[in-house]
């Protein structure tokens, strides 16, 4: 092997980051949009939960839903009378 082959074996390619190195790459537009959407949904969940607790005597929880529900009503667990 020539000198070029020896150097390639010893020097890792620049595309692989070193452990502990800081990446200066900016997040992609999709990552930025996904993060903003998650924050918006979290804010909507919090507002819906606060509104439900303030205006209802029921119990509600936040849970991800494939149907778009931000909060779900739940039945309280009652202790059996002894």
N, C-alpha and C positions, 0 to 999 in steps of 0.2 A: 504494500500500500504506500502511496505517496504521502507527502506532508499534509496535503489537503484532507485526505481520509483520516489521518491521525488527529488532526485538529477537530474534525467533525465528531469523532468519538469522544473527545475530551470536553468540548464546549457544547453545552446543551443549547438547543434552539431558543431563540429569544421569545417565542410565542408561549412557552411554558413558564408561568410565574414561579419565582423562588418561594419556598415556604416562608411565611411571615412578611412577604412583601406587600406593599400597599398598591392596589390597583387604581390607576388614574383614569380608567375608562368610565365614561359617563353612562348612566343607565339608558337603556333603549326607550324609545317612545312608548312601546307597549308596556314595559315595566313601570314607567312613570304613570301611564294611564290606569293600569291595574291598581297601583298603589293609591292613586287619587280616588278611584271608584270604591276601593275598600274603606277608605277614610270616610267617604260620603255615606256609604251604607251603615257604617258604625255610628255616625252622627244621627242618621235617620232612626236606627234601632234605639238609640238612647232617648231620642225625643219621643218616639212612639211609646216606649216603656214608661217614661215619666208621665206622659199624658194619660195612659191607661191606668196607672196607679192613682193619679190625682182624680180621675173622673169615674172610677169604677170600684166596686167593692170586691172584685174578683182578683185572682192571682194570675200573673203573666210571667213568661220567661222569654229570653231572646234565644233564638236558635236559627241556624241557616236552614232555609227551606227552598226546595226546587220549585215551589209555586210562588215565590216572591213574598211570602209572609215574613214580616220583620219580627213580630212577636207572636207567641202562641199562648192561648189561655190554658191554664192547668187546673185540675181539681186538687184541693188540699188533701193531704193524707191525714185522715182522722184516726185517732187512737180508739180502739174498741172500748166500750164501757164495760167495766168489770162489776 
